[in-house]
């Protein structure tokens, strides 16, 4: 040890005034960080003990011994222990900055210490603070990577489960539907009228169950999937026509009239065709499922100002406004609402998710005579640039 140096004077002063410095530090930190648990800063508090140990390490290892070694094993352990404390970074920083400020204030008042000695103490305090910050950042990044990896594994397992469950659920249904059709066609012999009626009920019930399963698996996928949009140019008229043809048999079975009100051909648009088709399909399907017998479900659409507006009306009981949040946020954990059954809830929720994915919005209101619902879907799209030219060239 080199006697008479500024570092020696700093070490001697800090050893003789240790209790006074740390007590004043605790009082100041308690006033600054009054929201901390008192057990952390009391005479036997964990944070006080660790800071006291760091203070002693600086004095013993770096000032009194004037060691060139930056951090000892003991100090490394202290840094790890403090970094793992459940304290906000601002709180930890305030603790060390307060200790540095108090020590330097006292040391600057001691003539034999000089500026060099006091600033060396401050430099070691900041060295510990930086090491704690670096260790915390490293652990935080490692935790984020672990969480991201576990999320990827979880999503992969869920997708594999959905794929297997979907196959296992659909396979027997497909078999049931196939044999029912063979029986209806009297492949295995003639049937009387009562048997044909019973087979018709079995067939339609199986189709209904298949539809519910499809919606359930789709909802699970949409809830877990970070789906990206895949815009492409497509003919909206063809899409609507195909969906209407697909749903006509269901409308006939339900005794509901299915109408379209397209005043003029719609332009070709650039959007995610799959999402748009799903939205239209589920909105019409929900209307058919929940409308009264002899009711009407109608569809109209127009494209204006780079926005596709789809209007679907039905003859179902009006959806109460307080129930709309349940539609928008429906998940598989929730009970199905009483507004139309399980398939209506899942269908509307799926449509809402698809609208949200396409950055659109949905409005729901009762019609004028309060005998049904009006669903207005607004979806941002782009109109094909050559549409106007093509339309003019096709006019007689």
C-alpha positions as CSV (number, residue, x, y, z in Angstrom):
1,X,0.0,0.0,0.0
2,X,1.3,3.4,-0.9
3,X,0.8,5.6,2.2
4,X,0.1,9.3,1.8
5,X,-1.6,9.0,-1.6
6,X,-5.0,10.5,-2.3
7,X,-6.5,7.0,-2.6
8,X,-5.1,6.1,0.8
9,X,-6.7,9.2,2.4
10,X,-10.0,8.4,0.7
11,X,-10.0,4.8,2.0
12,X,-9.1,5.9,5.6
13,X,-11.8,8.5,5.7
14,X,-14.4,6.1,4.3
15,X,-13.5,3.4,6.8
16,X,-13.8,5.8,9.7
17,X,-17.1,7.4,8.5
18,X,-18.7,4.2,7.1
19,X,-21.6,4.1,9.5
20,X,-22.4,7.8,9.2
21,X,-22.3,7.7,5.3
22,X,-24.5,4.6,4.9
23,X,-27.0,5.8,7.5
24,X,-27.4,9.1,5.7
25,X,-27.6,7.3,2.4
26,X,-30.5,5.1,3.8
27,X,-32.3,8.2,5.0
28,X,-32.0,10.0,1.7
29,X,-32.9,7.0,-0.4
30,X,-35.9,6.4,1.8
31,X,-37.1,9.9,1.1
32,X,-36.5,9.7,-2.6
33,X,-37.9,6.2,-3.1
34,X,-40.6,6.2,-0.4
35,X,-42.6,3.7,-2.5
36,X,-40.1,1.0,-2.0
37,X,-40.7,-1.8,0.5
38,X,-39.1,-0.6,3.8
39,X,-37.6,-4.0,4.4
40,X,-35.3,-3.3,1.4
41,X,-33.7,-0.2,3.0
42,X,-33.9,-0.9,6.8
43,X,-30.8,-1.7,8.9
44,X,-31.0,-5.3,7.8
45,X,-32.7,-4.7,4.4
46,X,-31.4,-6.7,1.4
47,X,-30.7,-3.7,-0.7
48,X,-28.9,-1.9,2.1
49,X,-26.8,-5.0,2.8
50,X,-25.7,-5.3,-0.9
51,X,-24.9,-1.6,-1.3
52,X,-22.9,-1.7,2.0
53,X,-21.0,-4.7,0.6
54,X,-20.3,-2.9,-2.6
55,X,-19.1,0.1,-0.7
56,X,-16.8,-2.1,1.4
57,X,-15.4,-3.8,-1.7
58,X,-14.6,-0.5,-3.3
59,X,-12.7,0.7,-0.2
60,X,-11.0,-2.6,0.6
61,X,-10.2,-3.9,-2.9
62,X,-9.7,-0.7,-5.0
63,X,-8.9,2.2,-2.8
64,X,-7.1,0.7,0.3
65,X,-5.3,-2.0,-1.7
66,X,-5.1,0.3,-4.8
67,X,-5.8,-2.8,-7.0
68,X,-5.8,-2.6,-10.7
69,X,-8.2,-5.5,-10.9
70,X,-11.5,-4.0,-12.0
71,X,-14.0,-6.5,-10.6
72,X,-13.4,-9.4,-8.2
73,X,-15.4,-12.6,-7.9
74,X,-17.1,-11.2,-4.8
75,X,-18.1,-8.1,-6.7
76,X,-19.4,-10.1,-9.6
77,X,-21.7,-12.0,-7.2
78,X,-23.0,-8.8,-5.7
79,X,-23.7,-7.4,-9.2
80,X,-25.7,-10.5,-10.0
81,X,-27.7,-10.4,-6.8
82,X,-28.6,-6.7,-7.2
83,X,-29.5,-7.2,-10.9
84,X,-32.0,-9.9,-10.0
85,X,-33.8,-7.7,-7.4
86,X,-37.4,-6.9,-8.4
87,X,-36.7,-3.2,-8.5
88,X,-37.2,-0.7,-11.3
89,X,-34.1,0.5,-13.0
90,X,-34.8,4.1,-12.0
91,X,-34.9,3.0,-8.3
92,X,-31.6,1.1,-8.5
93,X,-29.9,4.0,-10.4
94,X,-31.1,6.5,-7.7
95,X,-29.7,4.3,-4.9
96,X,-26.2,4.3,-6.4
97,X,-26.2,7.9,-7.6
98,X,-27.2,9.0,-4.0
99,X,-24.3,7.0,-2.5
100,X,-21.9,8.6,-5.1
101,X,-23.2,12.1,-4.4
102,X,-23.0,11.8,-0.6
103,X,-19.5,10.3,-0.6
104,X,-18.1,12.8,-3.0
105,X,-19.7,15.7,-1.1
106,X,-17.9,14.6,2.1
107,X,-14.7,13.7,0.5
108,X,-14.4,17.1,-1.2
109,X,-14.5,18.7,2.2
110,X,-11.4,16.7,3.4
111,X,-8.2,18.6,2.4
112,X,-5.9,15.7,2.2
113,X,-8.2,13.7,-0.2
114,X,-8.2,16.0,-3.2
115,X,-10.4,15.7,-6.3
116,X,-8.6,12.7,-7.7
117,X,-9.4,10.4,-4.8
118,X,-13.1,11.4,-4.5
119,X,-13.6,11.0,-8.3
120,X,-12.0,7.6,-8.2
121,X,-14.6,6.5,-5.7
122,X,-17.4,7.9,-7.9
123,X,-15.9,6.1,-10.9
124,X,-16.1,2.8,-9.2
125,X,-19.7,3.4,-8.1
126,X,-20.6,4.1,-11.8
127,X,-18.7,1.0,-12.9
128,X,-20.9,-1.1,-10.7
129,X,-24.0,0.7,-12.0
130,X,-23.0,0.0,-15.6
131,X,-22.3,-3.6,-14.9
132,X,-25.7,-4.1,-13.3
133,X,-27.4,-2.3,-16.3
134,X,-25.5,-4.5,-18.7
135,X,-26.4,-7.7,-16.8
136,X,-30.0,-6.7,-16.6
137,X,-30.2,-6.0,-20.3
138,X,-28.5,-9.3,-21.2
139,X,-31.0,-11.3,-18.9
140,X,-33.9,-9.3,-20.4
141,X,-32.9,-10.2,-24.0
142,X,-32.3,-13.8,-23.0
143,X,-35.8,-14.0,-21.5
144,X,-37.4,-12.4,-24.6
145,X,-35.6,-14.9,-26.8
146,X,-36.7,-17.8,-24.6
147,X,-40.3,-16.5,-24.6
148,X,-40.2,-16.0,-28.4
149,X,-38.9,-19.6,-28.9
150,X,-41.5,-21.0,-26.6
151,X,-44.2,-19.1,-28.4
152,X,-43.0,-20.6,-31.7
153,X,-43.0,-24.1,-30.2
154,X,-46.5,-23.5,-28.7
155,X,-47.9,-22.2,-32.0
156,X,-46.4,-25.2,-33.9
157,X,-47.9,-27.6,-31.4
158,X,-51.3,-25.9,-31.6
159,X,-51.3,-25.9,-35.4
160,X,-50.4,-29.6,-35.4
161,X,-53.1,-30.4,-32.9
162,X,-55.7,-28.4,-35.0
163,X,-54.6,-30.3,-38.1
164,X,-55.0,-33.7,-36.4
165,X,-58.2,-32.8,-34.6
166,X,-59.7,-31.3,-37.8
167,X,-58.9,-34.5,-39.7
168,X,-60.1,-36.8,-36.9
169,X,-63.4,-34.9,-36.5
170,X,-64.1,-34.5,-40.3
171,X,-63.3,-38.1,-41.3
172,X,-66.2,-39.8,-39.6
173,X,-68.6,-37.0,-40.6
174,X,-67.5,-37.3,-44.3
175,X,-68.1,-41.1,-44.0
176,X,-71.6,-40.5,-42.5
177,X,-72.5,-38.0,-45.2
178,X,-71.3,-40.3,-47.9
179,X,-73.3,-43.4,-46.7
180,X,-76.3,-41.2,-46.1
181,X,-76.2,-40.0,-49.7
182,X,-75.9,-43.6,-50.9
183,X,-79.0,-44.6,-48.9
184,X,-80.9,-41.6,-50.2
185,X,-80.1,-42.7,-53.7
186,X,-81.5,-46.1,-52.8
187,X,-78.2,-47.8,-53.7
188,X,-78.9,-50.6,-51.2
189,X,-82.5,-50.9,-52.0
190,X,-85.8,-48.9,-52.1
191,X,-86.9,-46.7,-49.1
192,X,-90.3,-45.6,-48.1
193,X,-91.2,-41.9,-47.5
194,X,-90.6,-42.0,-43.8
195,X,-87.2,-43.5,-44.2
196,X,-86.2,-40.9,-46.8
197,X,-87.4,-38.1,-44.4
198,X,-85.3,-39.6,-41.6
199,X,-82.3,-39.8,-43.8
200,X,-82.8,-36.2,-44.8
201,X,-82.8,-35.1,-41.2
202,X,-79.6,-37.1,-40.6
203,X,-77.9,-35.6,-43.6
204,X,-78.8,-32.0,-42.8
205,X,-77.8,-32.4,-39.1
206,X,-74.5,-33.8,-40.2
207,X,-73.9,-30.9,-42.5
208,X,-74.8,-28.6,-39.6
209,X,-72.3,-30.2,-37.3
210,X,-69.6,-30.1,-40.0
211,X,-70.2,-26.4,-40.4
212,X,-69.9,-25.8,-36.6
213,X,-66.6,-27.7,-36.5
214,X,-65.3,-25.8,-39.5
215,X,-66.1,-22.5,-37.8
216,X,-64.6,-23.7,-34.5
217,X,-61.3,-24.7,-36.1
218,X,-61.2,-21.5,-38.2
219,X,-61.8,-19.4,-35.1
220,X,-59.0,-21.1,-33.2
221,X,-56.6,-20.5,-36.1
222,X,-57.6,-16.9,-36.5
223,X,-57.2,-16.2,-32.8
224,X,-53.7,-17.7,-32.7
225,X,-52.4,-16.7,-36.2
226,X,-50.6,-13.5,-37.2
227,X,-52.0,-13.6,-40.7
228,X,-50.7,-11.2,-43.3
229,X,-52.8,-9.8,-46.1
230,X,-52.3,-11.2,-49.6
231,X,-54.0,-8.7,-51.9
232,X,-54.6,-9.7,-55.5
233,X,-56.8,-8.6,-58.4
234,X,-60.2,-10.5,-58.6
235,X,-63.7,-10.1,-59.9
236,X,-66.0,-9.4,-56.9
237,X,-69.1,-10.2,-59.0
238,X,-67.9,-13.7,-59.5
239,X,-67.1,-14.2,-55.9
240,X,-70.6,-13.0,-54.8
241,X,-72.3,-15.1,-57.4
242,X,-70.4,-18.2,-56.2
243,X,-71.2,-17.6,-52.6
244,X,-74.9,-17.1,-53.3
245,X,-75.1,-20.3,-55.3
246,X,-73.3,-22.1,-52.5
247,X,-75.8,-20.9,-49.9
248,X,-79.0,-21.3,-51.9
249,X,-79.7,-24.9,-50.8
250,X,-79.4,-23.9,-47.2
251,X,-81.8,-20.9,-47.7
252,X,-84.3,-23.3,-49.3
253,X,-84.0,-25.7,-46.3
254,X,-84.4,-22.9,-43.8
255,X,-87.4,-21.4,-45.7
256,X,-85.6,-18.1,-46.1
257,X,-85.5,-16.1,-49.3
258,X,-81.9,-15.1,-50.3
259,X,-81.7,-12.0,-52.5
260,X,-79.0,-9.9,-54.0
261,X,-79.4,-6.2,-54.9
262,X,-76.5,-5.2,-57.1
263,X,-77.6,-2.2,-59.2
264,X,-74.6,-2.3,-61.5
265,X,-71.6,-4.6,-62.1
266,X,-69.0,-4.2,-59.4
267,X,-65.4,-3.3,-60.4
268,X,-62.5,-5.6,-60.2
269,X,-60.7,-4.8,-56.9
270,X,-57.4,-5.5,-55.3
271,X,-57.8,-7.0,-51.9
272,X,-57.3,-10.2,-50.0
273,X,-59.9,-12.3,-51.9
274,X,-59.9,-15.1,-49.4
275,X,-60.8,-12.8,-46.5
276,X,-63.4,-10.9,-48.5
277,X,-65.1,-14.1,-49.5
278,X,-65.0,-15.4,-45.9
279,X,-66.5,-12.2,-44.7
280,X,-69.4,-12.2,-47.2
281,X,-70.0,-16.0,-46.6
282,X,-70.2,-15.8,-42.8
283,X,-72.3,-12.7,-42.7
284,X,-74.9,-14.3,-45.1
285,X,-74.7,-17.7,-43.4
286,X,-75.3,-16.1,-40.0
287,X,-78.4,-14.3,-41.4
288,X,-79.8,-17.5,-42.9
289,X,-79.2,-19.5,-39.7
290,X,-80.9,-17.0,-37.4
291,X,-83.7,-15.6,-39.7
292,X,-87.3,-16.6,-39.1
293,X,-89.0,-18.9,-41.6
294,X,-90.4,-17.0,-44.6
295,X,-87.9,-14.3,-43.8
296,X,-85.5,-12.5,-46.2
297,X,-81.7,-12.2,-46.2
298,X,-80.4,-9.7,-48.8
299,X,-77.0,-8.6,-49.9
300,X,-75.9,-5.4,-51.6
301,X,-72.5,-4.0,-52.3
302,X,-70.8,-1.0,-53.8
303,X,-67.3,0.3,-54.2
304,X,-66.7,4.1,-53.7
305,X,-63.6,6.1,-52.7
306,X,-61.3,3.1,-52.4
307,X,-63.7,1.3,-50.0
308,X,-65.9,-1.7,-50.4
309,X,-69.2,-1.4,-48.6
310,X,-71.2,-4.6,-48.1
311,X,-74.7,-4.5,-46.6
312,X,-76.3,-7.7,-45.3
313,X,-79.9,-7.6,-43.9
314,X,-81.7,-10.4,-42.2
315,X,-85.1,-11.2,-40.6
316,X,-83.6,-12.3,-37.2
317,X,-84.3,-10.8,-33.8
318,X,-82.3,-7.5,-33.5
319,X,-78.9,-7.9,-31.8
320,X,-79.0,-5.8,-28.6
321,X,-76.2,-3.2,-28.5
322,X,-74.9,-4.5,-25.2
323,X,-74.3,-7.8,-26.9
324,X,-72.1,-6.4,-29.7
325,X,-68.9,-6.5,-27.6
326,X,-69.5,-10.2,-27.1
327,X,-69.7,-10.6,-30.9
328,X,-66.4,-8.6,-31.5
329,X,-64.5,-10.4,-28.7
330,X,-65.9,-13.9,-28.8
331,X,-63.4,-16.6,-28.0
332,X,-63.7,-20.3,-27.7
333,X,-63.7,-20.0,-23.9
334,X,-66.9,-18.0,-23.8
335,X,-70.4,-19.3,-23.6
336,X,-72.3,-18.9,-26.9
337,X,-74.8,-16.1,-26.8
338,X,-78.5,-16.6,-27.1
339,X,-78.8,-14.5,-30.2
340,X,-78.8,-17.3,-32.6
341,X,-76.9,-20.3,-31.3
342,X,-73.3,-21.5,-31.4
343,X,-72.8,-21.3,-35.2
344,X,-74.2,-17.7,-35.3
345,X,-71.8,-16.6,-32.6
346,X,-68.8,-18.3,-34.2
347,X,-69.7,-17.1,-37.7
348,X,-70.1,-13.5,-36.6
349,X,-66.9,-13.6,-34.6
350,X,-65.0,-15.0,-37.5
351,X,-66.4,-12.3,-39.8
352,X,-65.3,-9.7,-37.3
353,X,-61.8,-11.1,-37.1
354,X,-61.5,-11.2,-40.9
355,X,-62.8,-7.6,-41.1
356,X,-60.2,-6.5,-38.5
357,X,-57.4,-8.3,-40.4
358,X,-58.4,-6.4,-43.5
359,X,-58.3,-3.1,-41.4
360,X,-62.0,-2.6,-42.0
361,X,-64.9,-1.9,-39.6
362,X,-68.4,-3.4,-39.0
363,X,-71.6,-1.5,-38.1
364,X,-74.7,-3.3,-36.7
365,X,-78.1,-1.8,-36.3
366,X,-81.8,-2.8,-36.4
367,X,-83.7,-2.1,-39.6
368,X,-86.5,0.5,-39.8
369,X,-89.3,-1.6,-38.5
370,X,-87.1,-3.4,-35.9
371,X,-87.8,-6.7,-37.6
372,X,-84.2,-7.6,-38.4
373,X,-80.6,-6.5,-38.5
374,X,-78.5,-4.5,-40.9
375,X,-74.8,-5.3,-41.0
376,X,-72.6,-2.7,-42.8
377,X,-69.1,-3.9,-43.6
378,X,-66.5,-1.3,-44.7
379,X,-63.3,-2.7,-46.2
380,X,-60.5,-0.6,-47.7
381,X,-59.7,-1.8,-51.2
382,X,-58.1,-0.6,-54.4
383,X,-60.0,-0.4,-57.7
384,X,-58.2,-1.9,-60.7
385,X,-56.7,1.1,-62.6
386,X,-58.1,-0.1,-66.0
387,X,-61.6,-0.8,-64.8
388,X,-63.2,2.4,-66.1
389,X,-61.5,2.0,-69.5
390,X,-62.7,-1.6,-69.7
391,X,-66.2,-0.7,-68.7
392,X,-66.4,2.0,-71.4
393,X,-65.1,-0.3,-74.1
394,X,-67.7,-2.9,-73.3
395,X,-70.6,-0.5,-73.6
396,X,-72.7,-0.8,-76.8
